[in-house]
Every structure is written in structure tokens, then in C-alpha cells.
Amino acid sequence: MSGPDLLVDGFGRVREIVHDVLDGFGDAELEYRTGAEANSICWLIWHLTRVQDDHIAGAAGVEQVWFSGGWETRFALPLESSDTGYGHTSDEVALVRAPAGLLADYHDATYEQTIEVLGGLTDTDMDAVVDRRWDPPVTMGVRLVSVLADDLQHAGQAAFVRGLIETRA
């Protein structure tokens, strides 16, 4: 199995977790926060998808789905259009509100672009430098694994919060 094929599998697993976490939950559950500084499921899913969209589009030199698919307008969040959630304060986390269907649809659109990008890559492409702002410079492989790791961490956090909500009911 090639490196890109492994990544396709990994991003597919993230997608499954996202759908499982969102399934059957309404706005109250999606916006629930375990504490004043905690992240909601809504924020976690939005953030992991924004980071995937932003970073993979940047590495591949394509437009983010957030913009090309009109998701920025559909979400209508009171944030900068390029915001991905990095460094958000508690107040900014609270601003991210969206229904489950919208979150799932944006994630699916981002997933589809991710799979398209990965389908055009070879193992050799994994060594291409995509970001020289770091020392050492970041390669395509490192960027993709970094995004996947971040996505899995946040998807797991969202699943944990869902479990907490379900045990309270």
C-alpha cells in the first residue's frame, strides 16, 4: 500500500468518526461545553474540517472548499473568513454554531477534495517541500500526517464529549 493510500484510509476514518459524532444530535448537544473554557462538538468538528481544508488546499495549491463551495457564506460565522480556529478564546469558540447537517456536508466536501488531492500523489511526492517557513522545511508527507493527526485528536475529543452528553441523559 502506498503512502497516499494509507492517508486516504486515515482521512476516511476521520470522516466516519465525524458522522458518528454528529448523528442525531441537535444544536443544544452540539453547542454543549463541559466547562467555561472547553470546546463544543460543533467547534471541534468545524475546526478540524477548516484545518484539513486550509492545510491540504495550501499544500496542493488549490482553493479551499470553504471558499470555492460557498461554505463561508452558508456558515455565516462572525469571524474572519480565513479563520480556522487556531488560538480561539472561549468567546470565539462560543461563536461557532451550526447544525449537524451543515457540519457534515462541509466535512464531506472537504473530504472529497482531500481524496482528490491524495489520488494525484505518489510516494515520491511525499518528499516535496510545501512550506519553507519552518526549520526544517515541511514536506507534503509531513504536512498530511500532521493534518491527519490533528483531525484524529479533535474527532476523538468530539466523540468523548458526545459520550459525556449521552451518559448525562
N, CA and C of each residue as an Amber inpcrd file, in Angstrom:
protein
   507
   0.8540000  -1.1760000   0.0000000   0.0000000   0.0000000   0.0000000
   0.8980000   1.2360000   0.0000000   0.5590000   2.2000000  -0.8160000
   1.3640000   3.4200000  -0.9190000   1.0400000   4.3820000   0.2210000
   1.9290000   5.3560000   0.3870000   1.6930000   6.4010000   1.3880000
   0.3810000   7.1360000   1.1710000   0.1030000   7.5910000  -0.0410000
  -1.1830000   8.2540000  -0.2770000  -2.3810000   7.3490000   0.0160000
  -2.2640000   6.0470000  -0.2840000  -3.3650000   5.1230000   0.0140000
  -3.6100000   5.0110000   1.5180000  -2.5300000   4.9800000   2.2970000
  -2.6740000   4.9450000   3.7610000  -3.3700000   6.2050000   4.2680000
  -3.0190000   7.3320000   3.6920000  -3.6410000   8.5930000   4.1070000
  -5.1180000   8.6370000   3.7260000  -5.4700000   8.0970000   2.5650000
  -6.8770000   8.0040000   2.1740000  -7.6460000   7.2180000   3.2420000
  -7.0790000   6.0920000   3.6760000  -7.7170000   5.3000000   4.7190000
  -7.8680000   6.1050000   6.0080000  -6.8200000   6.8070000   6.3940000
  -6.8570000   7.6030000   7.6270000  -7.9030000   8.6970000   7.5830000
  -7.9580000   9.4460000   6.4850000  -8.9670000  10.5130000   6.3880000
 -10.3810000   9.9340000   6.2960000 -10.5130000   8.7310000   5.7480000
 -11.8140000   8.0600000   5.7500000 -12.2560000   7.7170000   7.1550000
 -11.3290000   7.3460000   8.0040000 -11.6510000   7.0490000   9.4030000
 -12.0980000   8.3070000  10.1420000 -11.4460000   9.4200000   9.8550000
 -11.8710000  10.6940000  10.4540000 -13.3090000  10.9840000  10.0390000
 -13.5960000  10.8180000   8.7680000 -14.9480000  11.0850000   8.2580000
 -15.9770000  10.2150000   8.9780000 -15.6690000   8.9470000   9.1830000
 -16.5890000   8.0600000   9.8960000 -16.8560000   8.5560000  11.3130000
 -15.8100000   8.9740000  12.0020000 -15.9730000   9.4760000  13.3700000
 -16.8250000  10.7400000  13.3640000 -16.5480000  11.6460000  12.4310000
 -17.3280000  12.8890000  12.3380000 -18.8050000  12.5650000  12.1870000
 -19.1370000  11.6680000  11.2660000 -20.5450000  11.3240000  11.0540000
 -21.1520000  10.6430000  12.2770000 -20.4060000   9.7560000  12.9270000
 -20.9070000   9.0910000  14.1330000 -21.1820000  10.1070000  15.2410000
 -20.2860000  11.0570000  15.4110000 -20.4410000  12.0610000  16.4700000
 -21.6550000  12.9560000  16.2040000 -21.8660000  13.3320000  14.9640000
 -22.9570000  14.2630000  14.6330000 -24.3230000  13.5880000  14.5710000
 -24.3550000  12.2990000  14.3660000 -25.5990000  11.5650000  14.1270000
 -26.6340000  11.7650000  15.2390000 -27.7540000  12.3610000  14.8610000
 -28.8810000  12.5100000  15.7740000 -28.7720000  13.6210000  16.7990000
 -27.7240000  14.4080000  16.7340000 -27.5550000  15.4810000  17.7080000
 -28.1100000  16.7970000  17.1730000 -28.7930000  17.5240000  18.0470000
 -29.3100000  18.8410000  17.7160000 -28.3670000  19.9260000  18.1950000
 -28.8100000  21.1560000  18.0200000 -27.9740000  22.3080000  18.3580000
 -27.5290000  22.3140000  19.8200000 -28.4180000  21.9660000  20.7350000
 -28.0680000  22.0090000  22.1630000 -26.9070000  21.0720000  22.4730000
 -26.9540000  19.8640000  21.9200000 -25.8630000  18.9080000  22.1640000
 -24.5790000  19.3560000  21.4720000 -24.7100000  19.8760000  20.2550000
 -23.5260000  20.3020000  19.5110000 -22.8360000  21.4950000  20.1590000
 -23.5900000  22.3270000  20.8430000 -23.0360000  23.5260000  21.4650000
 -22.6670000  23.3210000  22.9320000 -22.9720000  22.1620000  23.4910000
 -22.6720000  21.8710000  24.8910000 -21.1670000  21.9260000  25.1340000
 -20.7990000  22.5670000  26.2510000 -19.3930000  22.6620000  26.6440000
 -19.2660000  22.1330000  28.0610000 -18.2990000  21.2940000  28.2960000
 -18.1330000  20.6690000  29.6020000 -17.6610000  21.6480000  30.6700000
 -17.1830000  22.7920000  30.2560000 -16.7270000  23.8330000  31.1600000
 -16.6190000  25.1440000  30.3990000 -16.3780000  26.2160000  31.1180000
 -16.3540000  27.5530000  30.5130000 -15.2830000  27.6950000  29.4310000
 -14.1940000  26.9860000  29.5500000 -13.0990000  27.0970000  28.5890000
 -13.0470000  25.9210000  27.6100000 -14.0030000  25.0170000  27.7020000
 -13.9860000  23.8070000  26.8760000 -14.5140000  24.0780000  25.4740000
 -14.1450000  23.2050000  24.5610000 -14.6250000  23.2840000  23.1850000
 -15.8900000  22.4580000  23.0230000 -16.7960000  22.9420000  22.2120000
 -18.0270000  22.2080000  21.9030000 -17.7640000  21.2290000  20.7640000
 -18.6770000  20.2770000  20.5900000 -18.5960000  19.3630000  19.4480000
 -18.6380000  20.1700000  18.1570000 -19.5300000  21.1400000  18.1050000
 -19.6590000  21.9720000  16.9100000 -18.3170000  22.6150000  16.5610000
 -17.6970000  23.2420000  17.5420000 -16.4110000  23.8910000  17.2870000
 -15.3660000  22.8710000  16.8680000 -15.2860000  21.7330000  17.5390000
 -14.2760000  20.7220000  17.2300000 -14.3990000  20.2080000  15.7940000
 -15.6260000  19.9210000  15.3650000 -15.8340000  19.4040000  14.0080000
 -15.5480000  20.5040000  12.9820000 -16.0340000  21.7140000  13.2530000
 -15.7600000  22.8270000  12.3420000 -14.2590000  23.0620000  12.2320000
 -13.5740000  23.1110000  13.3640000 -12.1350000  23.3850000  13.3950000
 -11.3380000  22.3030000  12.6770000 -11.6040000  21.0500000  12.9620000
 -10.8110000  20.0010000  12.3130000 -11.0320000  20.0200000  10.8030000
 -12.2490000  20.3650000  10.3880000 -12.5290000  20.4330000   8.9570000
 -11.8750000  21.6580000   8.3280000 -11.9290000  22.7970000   9.0110000
 -11.2770000  24.0050000   8.4850000  -9.7680000  23.7960000   8.3390000
  -9.1470000  23.1580000   9.3370000  -7.7040000  22.9210000   9.2680000
  -7.3930000  21.9700000   8.1130000  -8.1580000  20.8970000   7.9880000
  -7.9400000  19.9660000   6.8710000  -8.0770000  20.6970000   5.5450000
  -9.1370000  21.4720000   5.4000000  -9.3950000  22.2210000   4.1730000
  -8.2460000  23.1950000   3.8810000  -7.9020000  24.0060000   4.8640000
  -6.8600000  25.0230000   4.7050000  -5.4950000  24.4160000   4.3890000
  -5.0880000  23.4400000   5.1610000  -3.7350000  22.9040000   5.0250000
  -3.5630000  22.0520000   3.7680000  -4.5490000  21.2550000   3.4460000
  -4.4110000  20.4150000   2.2590000  -4.5150000  21.2640000   0.9940000
  -5.4240000  22.2160000   0.9810000  -5.5180000  23.1140000  -0.1730000
  -4.2050000  23.8760000  -0.3460000  -3.6480000  24.3570000   0.7520000
  -2.3840000  25.0870000   0.6730000  -1.2470000  24.2310000   0.1580000
  -1.1530000  22.9990000   0.6380000  -0.0790000  22.1060000   0.2100000
  -0.2300000  21.7110000  -1.2590000  -1.4800000  21.5730000  -1.7040000
  -1.7320000  21.1330000  -3.0810000  -1.8400000  22.2860000  -4.0670000
  -1.9020000  23.5180000  -3.5510000  -2.0270000  24.6720000  -4.4280000
  -3.3960000  24.7950000  -5.0680000  -4.4300000  24.4080000  -4.3290000
  -5.8050000  24.5280000  -4.8170000  -6.5890000  25.4220000  -3.8670000
  -7.7530000  25.8710000  -4.3130000  -8.5840000  26.7350000  -3.4810000
  -9.2730000  25.9210000  -2.3880000  -9.4060000  26.5190000  -1.2200000
 -10.1220000  25.8700000  -0.1330000 -11.5950000  25.6760000  -0.5000000
 -12.1400000  24.5530000  -0.1100000 -13.5590000  24.2670000  -0.2970000
 -14.4050000  25.3200000   0.4310000 -13.9010000  25.8160000   1.5500000
 -14.5840000  26.8420000   2.3450000 -15.0290000  28.0070000   1.4620000
 -14.1610000  28.3730000   0.5200000 -14.4470000  29.4850000  -0.3820000
 -15.0870000  29.0140000  -1.6870000 -14.4930000  28.0090000  -2.3300000
 -14.9860000  27.5710000  -3.6370000 -16.3820000  26.9700000  -3.5650000
 -16.7370000  26.3750000  -2.4400000 -18.0480000  25.7480000  -2.2870000
 -19.0790000  26.6200000  -1.6010000 -18.6930000  27.8470000  -1.2760000
 -19.6350000  28.7580000  -0.6370000 -19.9310000  28.4500000   0.8220000
 -19.0840000  27.6480000   1.4560000 -19.3290000  27.2740000   2.8540000
 -19.1740000  28.4650000   3.7910000 -18.2880000  29.3720000   3.4780000
 -18.1100000  30.5770000   4.2960000 -19.4460000  31.3220000   4.4200000
 -20.1710000  31.4420000   3.3230000 -21.4610000  32.1250000   3.3140000
 -22.5250000  31.3040000   4.0290000 -22.5270000  29.9950000   3.8040000
 -23.5320000  29.1290000   4.4340000 -23.4060000  29.1200000   5.9510000
 -22.1850000  29.1100000   6.4500000 -21.9770000  29.1150000   7.8950000
 -22.2510000  30.4980000   8.4860000 -21.9100000  31.5490000   7.7570000
 -22.1350000  32.9320000   8.1870000 -21.6570000  33.1780000   9.6200000
 -20.4480000  32.7350000   9.9170000 -19.8990000  32.9230000  11.2620000
 -19.3550000  34.3440000  11.4150000 -19.4790000  34.9130000  12.5940000
 -18.9540000  36.2620000  12.8270000 -17.4460000  36.2450000  13.1140000
 -16.7020000  35.6390000  12.1820000 -15.2480000  35.5070000  12.2930000
 -14.6220000  35.9360000  10.9730000 -13.3270000  36.1570000  10.9780000
 -12.6150000  36.4380000   9.7280000 -12.8180000  35.2620000   8.7800000
 -12.9290000  35.5390000   7.5070000 -13.2170000  34.4790000   6.5410000
 -12.1350000  33.4010000   6.5020000 -10.9020000  33.7620000   6.8040000
  -9.8070000  32.7950000   6.7570000  -9.6060000  32.0530000   8.0800000
 -10.3970000  32.3460000   9.0850000 -10.2480000  31.7610000  10.4210000
 -10.3980000  30.2380000  10.3690000  -9.4840000  29.5450000  11.0450000
  -9.5660000  28.0900000  11.1590000  -9.7620000  27.6410000  12.6040000
  -9.7630000  28.5840000  13.5230000  -9.9750000  28.2460000  14.9220000
  -8.7200000  28.2090000  15.7720000  -7.5400000  28.2780000  15.1460000
  -6.3100000  28.2730000  15.9430000  -6.2900000  29.4610000  16.8880000
  -6.0140000  29.1830000  18.1590000  -5.8810000  30.2320000  19.1520000
  -7.1890000  30.8570000  19.5920000  -8.3100000  30.2290000  19.2890000
  -9.5890000  30.8110000  19.6820000  -9.7230000  30.9350000  21.1950000
 -10.2800000  32.0400000  21.6060000 -10.6380000  32.2460000  23.0100000
 -11.9550000  31.5210000  23.2830000 -12.3170000  31.4590000  24.5330000
 -13.5930000  30.8480000  24.9070000 -14.7580000  31.5510000  24.2180000
 -14.7020000  32.8750000  24.1500000 -15.7670000  33.6380000  23.4920000
 -15.8500000  33.3220000  22.0000000 -14.7090000  33.1370000  21.3570000
 -14.7040000  32.8090000  19.9290000 -15.2310000  31.3920000  19.6900000
 -14.8900000  30.4650000  20.5750000 -15.4320000  29.1020000  20.4650000
 -16.9550000  29.1580000  20.4930000 -17.5040000  29.9810000  21.3710000
 -18.9650000  30.0960000  21.5050000 -19.6310000  30.6640000  20.2500000
 -18.8850000  31.3720000  19.4160000 -19.4490000  31.9480000  18.1940000
 -19.6670000  30.9110000  17.0930000 -19.0030000  29.7850000  17.2020000
 -19.1050000  28.7560000  16.1600000 -20.3220000  27.8880000  16.4430000
 -21.3710000  28.1670000  15.6750000 -22.6350000  27.4410000  15.8130000
 -23.1160000  27.0490000  14.4290000 -23.5030000  25.7900000  14.3140000
 -24.0030000  25.2820000  13.0280000 -24.7360000  23.9760000  13.2880000
 -25.7450000  23.6910000  12.4890000 -26.4470000  22.4130000  12.6400000
 -25.5960000  21.2450000  12.1510000 -25.9330000  20.0640000  12.6140000
 -25.1710000  18.8560000  12.2800000 -25.0790000  18.6390000  10.7790000
 -26.1730000  18.8500000  10.0710000 -26.1590000  18.6190000   8.6210000
 -25.1740000  19.5070000   7.8990000 -25.0990000  20.7610000   8.2950000
 -24.1690000  21.6930000   7.6650000 -22.7260000  21.2840000   7.9500000
 -22.4530000  20.9170000   9.2010000 -21.1060000  20.4680000   9.5680000
 -20.7210000  19.2170000   8.7770000 -21.6360000  18.2530000   8.6890000
 -21.3570000  17.0090000   7.9630000 -21.1430000  17.2720000   6.4760000
 -21.9680000  18.1300000   5.9000000 -21.8460000  18.4200000   4.4740000
 -20.5320000  19.1310000   4.1570000 -20.1360000  20.0800000   4.9970000
 -18.8530000  20.7510000   4.7720000 -17.7030000  19.7620000   4.9430000
 -17.8060000  18.9070000   5.9530000 -16.7460000  17.9170000   6.1330000
 -16.6650000  16.9870000   4.9200000 -17.8080000  16.5490000   4.4150000
 -17.8200000  15.6690000   3.2440000 -17.1980000  16.3400000   2.0190000
 -17.5150000  17.6120000   1.8040000 -16.9440000  18.3380000   0.6660000
 -15.4240000  18.4590000   0.8140000 -14.9750000  18.7130000   2.0230000
 -13.5380000  18.8050000   2.2810000 -12.8780000  17.4440000   2.1080000
 -13.5440000  16.4130000   2.5840000 -13.0380000  15.0440000   2.4230000
 -12.8850000  14.7050000   0.9360000 -13.8790000  15.0470000   0.1410000
 -13.8180000  14.7450000  -1.2890000 -12.6250000  15.4410000  -1.9430000
 -12.3780000  16.7010000  -1.5870000 -11.2070000  17.3890000  -2.1530000
  -9.9200000  16.7450000  -1.6510000  -9.9030000  16.3540000  -0.3940000
  -8.7300000  15.6910000   0.1730000  -8.4170000  14.4140000  -0.6030000
  -9.4370000  13.6070000  -0.8540000  -9.2490000  12.3470000  -1.5660000
  -8.7960000  12.6070000  -3.0060000  -9.3310000  13.6460000  -3.6150000
  -8.9040000  14.0100000  -4.9710000  -7.4220000  14.3880000  -4.9930000
  -7.0030000  15.1940000  -4.0230000  -5.5890000  15.5860000  -3.9300000
  -4.7210000  14.3580000  -3.7030000  -5.1090000  13.5090000  -2.7480000
  -4.3100000  12.3260000  -2.4410000  -4.2390000  11.3680000  -3.6280000
  -5.3120000  11.2940000  -4.4020000  -5.3370000  10.4220000  -5.5720000
  -4.3480000  10.8190000  -6.6470000  -3.9160000  12.0650000  -6.6220000
  -2.9480000  12.5380000  -7.6080000  -1.5120000  12.4910000  -7.1270000
  -1.2890000  11.9570000  -5.9320000   0.0600000  11.9260000  -5.3580000
   0.6860000  10.5450000  -5.4500000   2.0070000  10.5390000  -5.5020000
   2.7790000   9.2960000  -5.4490000   3.6380000   9.3280000  -4.1940000
   4.2720000   8.2050000  -3.9040000   5.1900000   8.1790000  -2.7580000
   6.2970000   9.2140000  -2.9120000   6.7660000   9.4270000  -4.1250000
   7.8200000  10.4120000  -4.3860000   7.3520000  11.8150000  -4.0310000
   6.0840000  12.1170000  -4.2730000   5.5310000  13.4430000  -3.9570000
   5.5710000  13.7530000  -2.4670000   5.6370000  12.7310000  -1.6370000
   5.6290000  12.9370000  -0.1850000   6.8670000  13.7060000   0.2870000
   7.9320000  13.6830000  -0.5030000   9.1790000  14.3670000  -0.1420000
   9.2420000  15.8180000  -0.6280000   8.2580000  16.2340000  -1.4150000
   8.2600000  17.6080000  -1.9310000   8.0390000  18.6000000  -0.7930000
   8.8320000  19.6550000  -0.7660000   8.6860000  20.6960000   0.2560000
   7.4720000  21.5620000  -0.0910000   6.5750000  21.7160000   0.8890000
   5.3660000  22.5150000   0.6730000   5.3110000  23.7630000   1.5520000
   6.2360000  23.8760000   2.5150000   6.2260000  25.0340000   3.4090000
   7.6410000  25.2840000   3.9230000   8.2430000  26.3720000   3.4300000
   9.6160000  26.7040000   3.8060000   9.6890000  27.6300000   5.0270000
   8.5600000  27.9400000   5.6340000   8.5620000  28.8310000   6.8050000
   9.0690000  28.1320000   8.0610000   9.2990000  26.8390000   8.0050000
   9.7200000  26.0700000   9.1730000  11.1410000  25.5630000   8.9710000
  11.8000000  25.2370000  10.0630000  13.1340000  24.6650000  10.0010000
  13.1110000  23.3480000  10.7730000  13.1680000  22.2180000  10.1050000
  13.3530000  22.0650000   8.6640000  12.0630000  22.3660000   7.8980000
  12.2030000  22.6250000   6.6010000  11.0190000  22.8620000   5.7780000
  10.0700000  21.6550000   5.8260000   8.7790000  21.9370000   5.6890000
   7.7580000  20.8980000   5.7920000   7.5230000  20.2500000   4.4290000
   7.5640000  18.9350000   4.4090000   7.2910000  18.1900000   3.1790000
   5.7910000  17.8700000   3.0820000   5.3750000  17.4540000   1.9060000
   3.9840000  17.0610000   1.6920000   3.5930000  15.9480000   2.6690000
   4.4490000  14.9550000   2.8130000   4.1450000  13.8450000   3.7210000
   3.9750000  14.2920000   5.1560000   4.8830000  15.1380000   5.6190000
   4.7970000  15.6350000   6.9950000   3.5350000  16.4750000   7.1820000
   3.2040000  17.3190000   6.2190000   2.0070000  18.1510000   6.3210000
   0.7470000  17.2820000   6.3990000   0.6740000  16.2740000   5.5390000
  -0.5140000  15.4190000   5.5070000  -0.6660000  14.6100000   6.7890000
   0.4330000  14.0660000   7.3050000   0.3670000  13.3140000   8.5590000
   0.0070000  14.2490000   9.7120000   0.5300000  15.4630000   9.6860000
   0.2010000  16.4430000  10.7230000  -1.2910000  16.7540000  10.7390000
  -1.8730000  16.9600000   9.5670000  -3.3130000  17.2420000   9.4720000
  -4.1030000  16.0320000   9.9540000  -3.7280000  14.8540000   9.5270000
  -4.4320000  13.6470000   9.9320000  -4.3710000  13.4610000  11.4510000
  -3.2070000  13.6830000  12.0380000  -3.0600000  13.5470000  13.4890000
  -3.9370000  14.5520000  14.2270000  -3.9570000  15.7840000  13.7490000
  -4.7840000  16.8290000  14.3600000  -6.2670000  16.4730000  14.2350000
  -6.6670000  16.0180000  13.0560000  -8.0590000  15.6290000  12.8310000
  -8.4740000  14.4970000  13.7630000  -7.6340000  13.4720000  13.8780000
  -7.9670000  12.3350000  14.7360000  -8.0790000  12.7550000  16.1990000
  -7.1940000  13.6450000  16.6240000  -7.2470000  14.1140000  18.0040000
  -8.5540000  14.8510000  18.2690000  -8.9300000  15.7730000  17.3870000
 -10.1500000  16.5440000  17.6040000 -11.4090000  15.6950000  17.4100000
 -11.3810000  14.7550000  16.4790000 -12.5240000  13.8530000  16.3110000
 -12.7100000  13.0000000  17.5700000 -11.6120000  12.5460000  18.1500000
 -11.6810000  11.7950000  19.4060000 -12.2140000  12.6390000  20.5480000
 -11.8070000  13.9030000  20.6010000 -12.3360000  14.7980000  21.6340000
 -13.8420000  14.9750000  21.4660000 -14.2900000  15.1440000  20.2240000
 -15.7220000  15.3120000  19.9620000 -16.4800000  14.0480000  20.3610000
 -15.9220000  12.8830000  20.0630000 -16.5610000  11.6190000  20.4430000
 -16.6310000  11.4930000  21.9610000 -15.5950000  11.9410000  22.6480000
 -15.5990000  11.9130000  24.1130000 -16.7070000  12.8110000  24.6700000
 -16.8230000  14.0160000  24.1330000 -17.8770000  14.9320000  24.5990000
 -19.2480000  14.3200000  24.3150000 -19.4100000  13.7050000  23.1600000
 -20.6870000  13.0420000  22.8560000 -20.9850000  11.9850000  23.9240000
 -19.9860000  11.1960000  24.2780000 -20.1700000  10.1780000  25.3140000
 -20.5840000  10.7820000  26.6460000 -19.9930000  11.9050000  26.9980000
 -20.3780000  12.5880000  28.2420000 -21.8350000  13.0220000  28.2020000
 -22.2360000  13.5830000  27.0640000 -23.6170000  14.0450000  26.9140000
 -24.5750000  12.8580000  27.0130000 -24.2490000  11.7680000  26.3650000
 -25.1260000  10.5970000  26.3680000 -25.2410000   9.9790000  27.7570000
 -24.2010000  10.0520000  28.5700000 -24.2930000   9.4860000  29.9230000
 -25.0710000  10.4020000  30.8640000 -25.1930000  11.6720000  30.5180000
 -25.9760000  12.6140000  31.3360000 -27.4590000  12.4250000  31.1160000
 -27.8350000  11.9390000  29.9310000 -29.2550000  11.8700000  29.5470000
 -30.0170000  10.8200000  30.3160000
